[in-house]
Amino acid sequence: MATEKTLIVVFGEVLFDCFPEGEEVLGGAPFNVAWNLQAFGDEPVFISRIGNDPRGQKVVSEMRQWEMNLSQLQVDATHPTGQVEVALLSGEPHYTITTDCAYDFIDYHEIKPMPEERIVYHGTLGLRNRVARHALVELTSSFGNSIFVDVNLRDPWWKEEEVFYWLDSARWVKLNVDELRRLGFSNENLEQAMKELQDRFDLEQVILTCGADGAMVVDDEGKLYQVQPESVTDVVDTVGAGDAFASVYLHGLVQDWPIQKTLENAQKFASQVIGLRGATTNDKDFYDTILNTFKE
């Protein structure tokens, strides 16, 4: 389906996860995905918006140091760079998300031309504002796009009808068990619930992450793929595990990996990321080690 030259466009939020001890970690699901893809050598284009403030300057500095493409990073003179307060309750992250951040105002008119044949990755949180929603609709209005939707249901920033709108245009959808249920697919048999979602939105693949139980994929022929995670003892936090999984899945798509290989490598990487504080690292050795395991 895709070639190694397929352009991956990542659209959505960049923000700082602010932990209780005062530590601030650069993040946001799309940013984390773009960061990981850059480490994998995929050279993604990241479309987002930052404030004209110290946090925004930090985003630019980190992206430049990581050799990421800055051409589609917009600067907002009015709204601040995104920020989220993270509380860890029983090891699980809980988020308080600041409103009216720069990423809510991604402006379609500031998006520079790109090739039409591309994979566009986006979540659902970064579309809570009509300005960003308009930008994505316009960006993906041509027929060359293959869209990967990463469902992120963050209360109160989602509406079922809006999520269904994005799923209608998707080729691949990733979500977790709780999100599958909250969207109304409540069949006790997870495989059947996934197939109901797939049929409703005519999806090529439904990718379901199941936490400690691993992950599952249903393809367009109704075949089920599964992976169980290896035992992990060094858990720092689970922030970014889903983003890690998504980034490897996208990498597998552009490398044309078989689904089972993609699923296993995505699960493997997610299991490594929960040993980090936050979702990413600037340690190139960490990524090189992961890349070597992909070759096995």
N, C-alpha and C positions, 0 to 999 in steps of 0.2 A: 504493500500500500504506500508506504512513505520511503523516501530515500534518506541517506545520511545528510543530505543537504537541505532537508526540509527545515524551514524557518519555524521556530517556536516563538510565538508572541505571548507574553505573560502580562495580563491586564489586572490592575487592582491596587490594593492598599500596600503602602509601606508605612511602618509605624515603629514605635519603641514599646517593647514589653517592659513595664516597670515593676520590679519585684519588691516585696515588703522590706527587704534589707536596704533598699535604696539603689540597687543595681539596675541599670537600664540596658536592655539587650535589643539590638536592631532586629526587627521582624515584620510580621504581617505575612499571611499565608502565601500570597503571590510573590512577595519579595523573597521569602525563604525558598520557594520553588525555583525562582530565577537564579538565586545565589547557587543552589545546588547544581542546576543545569550548567551554569558557567564552569563550575568545578569539573563537571563531566565532559567538558569540551564542546557543548552544544551551542554556545554563543547565542543565548536567547536575547530577544528584544523585550525590555521591561517598560511597560507604559504605566506611569503613575504620576503623582503630583506631591510636591513637598512644600513646606512653608519657607519663607525667607527668614530663617531663624537658625540658632545654633544646632538644633536637631537636624534640620534640613541640610546644613553644611556637613554634618557628620555622615548623613546618608551619601552625599556626593563623594566625600573622602573615602568612605569604605568601598563604594562601588568602583571608584577609580583604582584603588589599591588592588581590588579583586579583578581588575581589567574587564569590568562589565560595560556593556553598551549604555552610554548615558544620553543617547540622541533623543529618546522619547520621555525623558524625565522632565516634567514641567515644574516651574516654580510659581507659587501663588503668593502674591503680595499681601493678601488679606487674611488667609486662613492658616492656622499653624500646622506643622508636621504632626502626623498621627501619633496618638499615645493611648496605651491601654494599661490599666492597673491589673496586675496578675496576683491572685491569691491562690495558694496551693492548699487545697483541703483534701486530706486523706490521699495526698499524692497526685490529685487531679487538678488541672488548672481551671480557675474560674476567672472570668474577665469582666472588667468594667471599662467600657469603650467610650472614649471621648467623642462627643458629637461635633459636627461641622468642621472636620479636619480637611486638610488640603486634598487628600485623595478622594474625598466626596465630590470634588469639583474638577475632576479630569475633563479637560476641554477638547472635544473632538476637533475643533478648528486648529488646535495646536499640535495635533498628531501628524507627523510627517509621513509622506507616501512610503509604502512598503510593498513587496511582492504580494500578489493576491493569493497565491498558493501557499498556505501556511496552516499550522495548528495554532489555534488561539485557546490558551488556558485562562479561565477566570473562576473565581469563587462567587459566593452570593453576598458576603458582607460588604464588599466594595461597591455594591450596587444599591445601597440604601438611599442614595440621593439621586434625584431625577437628572441632574447634570451628568453624573458619571454613567447612569443608565443610558442616556441619550448617546453618549460617546461610544459605548460598547455596541449599541444597536447600529449606529452608523458604520462603525469599524467592521462589523461582521455582516453587513448587508450584501456584500458580493458573494458569488457562488463558490469561490475558491477556498472558503474557510472550512476547516474541520475543527469542531469545537469540543473542548474537554471542560466539562463543568465539575467543579469541586464544591459540593454542597457544604456550607458552613452555616448552620442555623444558630445564630446568636440572638437571644431574646434581648430587646424587643425588635431587633433589626431585620425581621423577615416577615413576609406574607406568603401564604400558600400559593395564591394565584400568580404572584410574581416569580416564585421559584419554578412553578410549572411552566411559565412563559419561557424561562431560560432552558429548562429541560427539553422543551419542544424543538429547540434548534440544535441540541447537542448530538454529538456522535458517540461520545463516551461520557459516563457519569460515575463519579466516585462519591461515596457517602458511607457513614457508619450505621450500625444497626439502629441506634436511637433515632437517627435522622430518617432512616427508611420508615420506621414506625410513625414518627411524627408527621410524615407526609401522607399518612393514611394507608400504607401498604402493610397490613397487620396480620396477614396469613402466618400462622404459627410456624409453618415450614419456611425457613429463610430462603431456600432456593425458589420456592413458588412465589414468595413475596417479591424477590428480585425479578423473576420472569414477568410478574404483573406490571412492575415498573417499566421493564423493558418493552413490553407490548404496548403500554399506554403511550410511550413517547418514541417508539420506533428506534431504539438505541442499538448501536452495534455491540457495545459492551456495558454491562453494569458491574462496577467494581465496589465490593463491600468490605470495609475493614471491620474487624471483630475484636479489636483490642488484644487481650491475652490469648484469644482463640484463633488469631491469625487473620486470614483474609480469603475472600471468595470472588470469583469472576464468572459471570454467565455471558457467553458469546452469542452472536446473532444466529447460530444454529441451535441454541438452547443447551449447549454443552457446559457443564459445570467444572470449574477448576478450583482447587483449594490448596492452601499452604498453612502449615502449623509453625508458629514461631519457635526458634530455639530458646532454651532456657536462658534468661537474662538476670544477672545478679546485681550489676552495677547500674541502678536506676537513679539518676539525679532528678530529672523531671520529664514529663511526657509532652512538654511543649514542643510542637513542631514534628511530632512523629508522623502525623497524617500528611504533612507537607513533604516530609522526606519520602514517604511512600509514593506520593503523587509525582514527585520529580523523577524518581527512577522509572515509574510507569511511563511517563512522557519520553524519557530517554529510550526505553525499550520500544516505544512506538516508532521513533525516528530511526532506530537501529534495526527495525523489522524483526525483533526477537519473537519467538513463539510465546504465547500467552503464559504458559507455565513457567518459563524462564523469567519472564518479566515479573510475574507474581512473586516468585521466590526471591529474586534480587531486591524487589521493592520491600518485601517483608524483612529481609536481612538488613537493609540500610536503616529502616525504621527502628529496628532493634538496637542498632548502634547509636542512633541519634538520642535515644532516651538516656544515654550515658553522658550527655552534654548538658550544661546549663543553658537553657534556651534552645533555639531550633537549628542553629548553624554554628560553624566555626571558621576562622580564617587559617586554620592549620591545614596546609596543603597535604601533609603526610596522611592525615585522617582520610582525605578523599582518595589519595593515591592507593591506600590500602584497600579501600572499598572497590575502586576501579579494578584492581588486580583480582579481587574475588569475582567480579563480573565475568572475567575471562576464563574462569575455571570450568 
